[in-house]
Amino acid sequence: MNRNHLKIIAVLTMIIDHVGAFLVGNNVIMRLIGRLAFPIFAFFIAEGWRYTKSRKKYVLTLLVFALISQIPYVLLHNWWNFNILFTFLISILCIYLIEGYNLNPTLNMVWLVVTGLFLVLSQMFGVVDYGLLGVLLVVAFYFIKDQKVRLAIGAAILCVMSLRDFAISGYVLRGFTQFVSLISIGLLAFYNGEKGKTNLKWLFYITYPTHLLIIYIITLFV
């Protein structure tokens, strides 16, 4: 299974999730399917940061689309919520600070503490999508080199995330949905490291804000 296959799965399950959330009355099956998307995106954000030819361009692209996406995202959510691209930007910031720690230990430690405190607060108030554990997943995918260990740690983080939701929600549907995300670890285990014949670099960047805007427009007429 190459990168294109996994990205298409992630994009399709993301769309299904959001349609289920905003257009079909929080449809149970669609929300369960949607749990597959985030871990796959997290994996390829880490891979993208590792292999990109220009890290400045990579961050700039994420930032531009994060800002563009924030408009339809806020229309569907609340003004104080930040979309998933900001989660990925914070993840990259953490990776950058950890990688450059030896160059400026004091300053980087201060920024890591500030970032960590922000993530803890965001976890409490739901400001950033997936919060602290979502960021930790991207960081783990980046720093752990061995594929099997990487996926095992990723599965452990998703388990903690799932148990947290279960503890908050109890014996109701929401408490169980996040456990489905573990299936994505199985899909990533089949990743062969190849890109695929077609360049789908912009697939997620363009689809993310576009599908949110389309869903919002549809909600105006439903």
C-alpha positions as CSV (number, residue, x, y, z in Angstrom):
1,M,0.0,0.0,0.0
2,N,1.7,3.2,-1.1
3,R,1.4,6.8,0.2
4,N,-1.4,7.8,-2.3
5,H,-3.6,4.8,-1.2
6,L,-3.3,5.8,2.5
7,K,-3.9,9.5,1.8
8,I,-7.0,8.8,-0.2
9,I,-8.3,6.6,2.6
10,A,-7.6,9.4,5.1
11,V,-9.3,12.1,3.0
12,L,-12.4,9.9,2.2
13,T,-12.8,8.9,5.9
14,M,-12.4,12.5,6.9
15,I,-15.1,13.6,4.6
16,I,-17.4,10.8,5.7
17,D,-16.8,11.8,9.3
18,H,-17.6,15.5,8.8
19,V,-20.7,14.7,6.7
20,G,-21.9,12.4,9.4
21,A,-21.2,15.1,12.1
22,F,-22.8,18.1,10.4
23,L,-25.3,16.8,7.8
24,V,-26.6,13.5,9.0
25,G,-27.4,14.1,12.6
26,N,-24.1,12.9,14.1
27,N,-24.4,9.5,12.3
28,V,-22.8,6.7,14.4
29,I,-21.4,4.6,11.6
30,M,-20.0,7.6,9.7
31,R,-18.3,9.0,12.8
32,L,-16.7,5.6,13.5
33,I,-15.3,5.5,9.9
34,G,-13.9,9.0,10.4
35,R,-11.7,7.8,13.3
36,L,-9.3,6.3,10.7
37,A,-8.3,9.7,9.2
38,F,-6.3,11.5,11.9
39,P,-3.6,8.9,12.6
40,I,-2.8,8.5,8.9
41,F,-2.6,12.3,8.5
42,A,-0.4,12.5,11.6
43,F,1.9,9.8,10.1
44,F,2.4,11.7,6.8
45,I,2.9,15.1,8.5
46,A,5.8,13.5,10.3
47,E,7.1,11.9,7.1
48,G,6.6,15.2,5.2
49,W,8.7,17.1,7.8
50,R,11.4,14.4,7.6
51,Y,11.8,14.4,3.8
52,T,10.7,17.8,2.6
53,K,13.3,19.7,0.6
54,S,12.3,23.1,2.1
55,R,11.1,23.1,5.7
56,K,10.3,26.8,5.5
57,K,8.0,26.2,2.5
58,Y,6.5,23.2,4.3
59,V,5.6,25.3,7.4
60,L,4.4,28.2,5.2
61,T,2.1,25.9,3.2
62,L,0.6,24.5,6.4
63,L,0.1,27.9,7.9
64,V,-1.6,29.4,4.8
65,F,-4.0,26.5,4.6
66,A,-4.6,26.5,8.3
67,L,-5.6,30.2,8.1
68,I,-7.8,29.6,5.0
69,S,-9.4,26.5,6.7
70,Q,-10.1,28.4,9.9
71,I,-12.9,30.4,8.3
72,P,-15.2,27.4,7.3
73,Y,-14.0,25.6,10.4
74,V,-15.2,28.3,12.8
75,L,-18.5,28.5,10.9
76,L,-19.1,24.8,11.7
77,H,-17.6,24.9,15.2
78,N,-16.9,27.7,17.7
79,W,-14.8,30.8,17.2
80,W,-12.3,29.6,19.9
81,N,-11.6,26.3,18.3
82,F,-8.5,25.8,16.0
83,N,-8.6,23.3,13.1
84,I,-6.4,20.3,12.7
85,L,-3.7,22.1,10.7
86,F,-2.8,24.1,13.7
87,T,-2.4,20.9,15.6
88,F,0.1,19.8,13.0
89,L,1.9,23.2,13.1
90,I,2.3,22.9,16.9
91,S,3.6,19.3,16.3
92,I,6.2,20.6,13.9
93,L,7.2,23.4,16.3
94,C,7.8,20.8,19.1
95,I,9.9,18.6,16.7
96,Y,11.9,21.7,15.7
97,L,12.5,22.7,19.3
98,I,13.6,19.2,20.3
99,E,15.9,18.8,17.3
100,G,17.6,22.1,18.0
101,Y,17.8,21.6,21.7
102,N,21.5,21.2,21.8
103,L,22.0,24.5,19.9
104,N,20.2,26.6,22.4
105,P,19.1,24.4,25.4
106,T,17.7,27.2,27.6
107,L,15.6,29.0,25.0
108,N,14.3,25.8,23.5
109,M,13.4,24.4,26.9
110,V,11.5,27.6,27.7
111,W,9.6,27.4,24.4
112,L,8.9,23.7,25.0
113,V,7.5,24.4,28.4
114,V,5.3,27.2,27.1
115,T,4.1,25.0,24.2
116,G,3.4,22.2,26.7
117,L,1.4,24.4,29.0
118,F,-0.6,25.7,26.0
119,L,-1.4,22.1,25.0
120,V,-2.4,21.2,28.5
121,L,-4.8,24.1,28.6
122,S,-6.1,23.3,25.1
123,Q,-6.7,19.8,26.2
124,M,-8.8,21.1,29.1
125,F,-10.9,23.5,27.0
126,G,-10.8,21.7,23.6
127,V,-9.2,24.6,21.9
128,V,-7.0,22.6,19.5
129,D,-8.1,19.5,17.7
130,Y,-6.8,16.3,19.4
131,G,-4.8,18.4,21.8
132,L,-1.7,17.2,23.6
133,L,-2.0,13.5,22.6
134,G,-2.5,14.5,18.9
135,V,0.7,16.5,19.0
136,L,2.5,13.6,20.8
137,L,1.4,11.2,18.1
138,V,3.0,13.3,15.3
139,V,6.2,13.7,17.4
140,A,6.4,10.0,18.1
141,F,5.9,9.2,14.4
142,Y,8.8,11.5,13.6
143,F,11.5,10.6,16.2
144,I,11.0,6.8,16.3
145,K,12.9,5.4,13.3
146,D,11.9,1.7,13.4
147,Q,8.6,1.2,11.7
148,K,7.3,-1.6,14.0
149,V,8.2,0.4,17.2
150,R,6.8,3.5,15.7
151,L,3.4,1.9,15.0
152,A,3.4,0.2,18.4
153,I,4.0,3.6,20.2
154,G,1.4,5.1,17.9
155,A,-1.1,2.5,18.9
156,A,-0.3,3.0,22.6
157,I,-0.9,6.8,22.2
158,L,-4.2,6.1,20.4
159,C,-5.2,3.7,23.3
160,V,-4.6,6.4,25.8
161,M,-6.6,8.8,23.7
162,S,-9.4,6.3,23.5
163,L,-9.3,5.5,27.2
164,R,-9.4,9.2,28.0
165,D,-12.5,9.7,25.8
166,F,-14.0,6.6,27.4
167,A,-13.4,7.9,30.9
168,I,-14.9,11.3,30.0
169,S,-18.0,9.9,28.1
170,G,-18.5,6.6,30.0
171,Y,-20.6,3.8,28.6
172,V,-22.0,5.8,25.7
173,L,-21.1,5.8,22.0
174,R,-18.6,8.6,22.2
175,G,-16.6,6.7,24.7
176,F,-16.0,3.9,22.2
177,T,-15.5,5.7,18.9
178,Q,-11.9,6.6,19.3
179,F,-10.9,3.0,19.7
180,V,-11.7,2.5,16.0
181,S,-8.7,4.7,15.2
182,L,-6.4,1.7,16.0
183,I,-7.5,0.2,12.7
184,S,-5.4,2.9,11.0
185,I,-2.3,1.6,12.6
186,G,-3.0,-1.7,10.9
187,L,-3.3,0.1,7.6
188,L,0.0,2.0,8.1
189,A,1.6,-1.4,8.8
190,F,1.1,-2.2,5.1
191,Y,2.8,1.1,3.9
192,N,5.6,0.2,1.5
193,G,7.3,3.5,1.6
194,E,6.5,4.4,-2.1
195,K,4.8,7.5,-3.3
196,G,2.5,6.2,-6.0
197,K,2.4,7.1,-9.6
198,T,0.3,10.3,-9.2
199,N,1.4,13.3,-7.3
200,L,-1.3,13.9,-4.6
201,K,0.8,16.4,-2.6
202,W,-2.0,19.0,-2.6
203,L,-4.9,16.6,-2.1
204,F,-5.4,17.1,1.6
205,Y,-4.5,20.8,1.6
206,I,-7.1,21.6,-1.0
207,T,-9.8,19.2,0.1
208,Y,-9.7,20.2,3.8
209,P,-11.0,23.8,3.6
210,T,-13.1,23.1,0.4
211,H,-15.1,20.3,1.9
212,L,-15.7,22.2,5.2
213,L,-17.0,25.2,3.1
214,I,-19.3,23.0,1.0
215,I,-20.7,21.3,4.1
216,Y,-21.3,24.7,5.7
217,I,-23.1,26.0,2.6
218,I,-25.3,22.8,2.6
219,T,-26.2,23.3,6.2
220,L,-27.6,26.7,5.3
221,F,-30.2,25.0,3.0
222,V,-30.9,21.9,5.0
